[in-house]
Amino acid sequence: MTVPEAATAAAHGRALQLARASYGVALVMAPGLVVYLATGRFPSQRGRRVAQLLGARHLAQAAVTAFVPVPDVFALGADADAVHAGSMVMLAAADRAARHAALTDALAEAAFAAAGWGRGKQRSAAVEPPEGDLLQQQPERGSHRDRHQGTDDAHQRPADQDRHNR
């Protein structure tokens, strides 16, 4: 991955974290308003509490990905979002009264899952394993690296060996 690609991937990760954290704060601070704006219906007290719990989960997930912004963490978060989206689809199928809210939440969770999986597939150069055989990547004997970083014991002078054996 080139430096511009890595910078773009990092920016996408930060954008996802910011969107998730913003959604989480809104759900924790004003669950009734968020649910009303999304569904056109005011939620019950229970519905507001569930929305607050969901907001807390989104805040925790945003914090984890901020502190450990590696592709695998984004992918795990996306898996959690996908499971949540699936559970909302099942709720919509089972509970006619909750259908609209559940499908709205399923769409939001599916969007977070897609974004998380997309970020999870982006790898930085530091994360990707080197291509090819590691032995082929080693410098040849007598190369620039050997002259400046030392050689193995077989090529050391006897005085150097005595100093290292003490």
Beta strands, then each sheet from edge to edge (+ up, - down):
end
